[in-house]
Amino acid sequence: MEITGIIAIISTLVAAPAIVFSFIYKVAKNKQELKRLQYQKEILELEINKQNNQIKLLEEENKKYDKIINQQ
């Protein structure tokens, strides 16, 4: 066998696992990013619910004061 053939075989044996592991790493990294974004979405939804509840409380309080003002 020629030296270039041996080098080609060795480089293939080294490069193939590296490519496979890089794909595995990227998939794992993307899964982690997806989880992070899902958690961030849940946090934002909870904040929206909290603000909506605060708005409802303020509206009820406003109705209460409107009723007091209108009775006078």
C-alpha positions as CSV (number, residue, x, y, z in Angstrom):
1,M,0.0,0.0,0.0
2,E,1.2,3.5,-0.7
3,I,1.7,6.0,2.1
4,T,-1.1,8.2,0.8
5,G,-3.6,5.3,1.0
6,I,-2.5,4.6,4.6
7,I,-2.8,8.2,5.5
8,A,-6.3,8.3,3.9
9,I,-7.4,5.3,5.9
10,I,-6.0,6.7,9.1
11,S,-7.6,10.1,8.6
12,T,-10.9,8.4,7.8
13,L,-10.7,6.3,11.0
14,V,-10.0,9.5,13.0
15,A,-12.4,11.8,11.2
16,A,-15.5,9.6,11.2
17,P,-15.9,9.3,15.0
18,A,-15.1,13.0,15.3
19,I,-18.0,13.8,12.9
20,V,-20.4,11.5,14.7
21,F,-19.5,12.9,18.1
22,S,-19.9,16.4,16.9
23,F,-23.4,15.6,15.7
24,I,-24.2,14.0,19.0
25,Y,-22.9,17.1,20.8
26,K,-24.9,19.4,18.7
27,V,-28.1,17.4,19.2
28,A,-27.6,17.4,23.0
29,K,-26.9,21.1,23.0
30,N,-30.0,21.8,20.9
31,K,-32.1,19.8,23.4
32,Q,-30.7,21.8,26.3
33,E,-31.5,25.0,24.5
34,L,-35.0,23.8,23.8
35,K,-35.6,23.0,27.4
36,R,-34.2,26.4,28.5
37,L,-36.6,28.1,26.1
38,Q,-39.5,26.0,27.3
39,Y,-38.8,27.0,30.9
40,Q,-38.4,30.6,29.9
41,K,-41.8,30.4,28.1
42,E,-43.4,28.9,31.3
43,I,-41.9,31.7,33.4
44,L,-43.3,34.4,31.0
45,E,-46.7,32.7,31.0
46,L,-46.7,32.7,34.8
47,E,-45.7,36.4,34.9
48,I,-48.6,37.2,32.5
49,N,-51.0,35.3,34.7
50,K,-49.7,37.2,37.8
51,Q,-50.2,40.6,36.0
52,N,-53.7,39.6,34.8
53,N,-54.6,38.7,38.4
54,Q,-53.3,42.1,39.6
55,I,-55.3,43.8,37.0
56,K,-58.5,42.0,38.1
57,L,-57.8,43.0,41.7
58,L,-57.3,46.6,40.7
59,E,-60.5,46.5,38.6
60,E,-62.5,45.2,41.6
61,E,-61.0,47.8,43.9
62,N,-61.9,50.4,41.3
63,K,-65.5,49.2,41.2
64,K,-65.6,49.4,44.9
65,Y,-64.4,53.0,44.9
66,D,-66.7,54.0,42.0
67,K,-69.6,52.6,44.0
68,I,-68.6,54.7,47.1
69,I,-68.2,57.8,45.0
70,N,-71.5,57.3,43.2
71,Q,-73.4,56.9,46.5
72,Q,-72.3,60.3,47.7
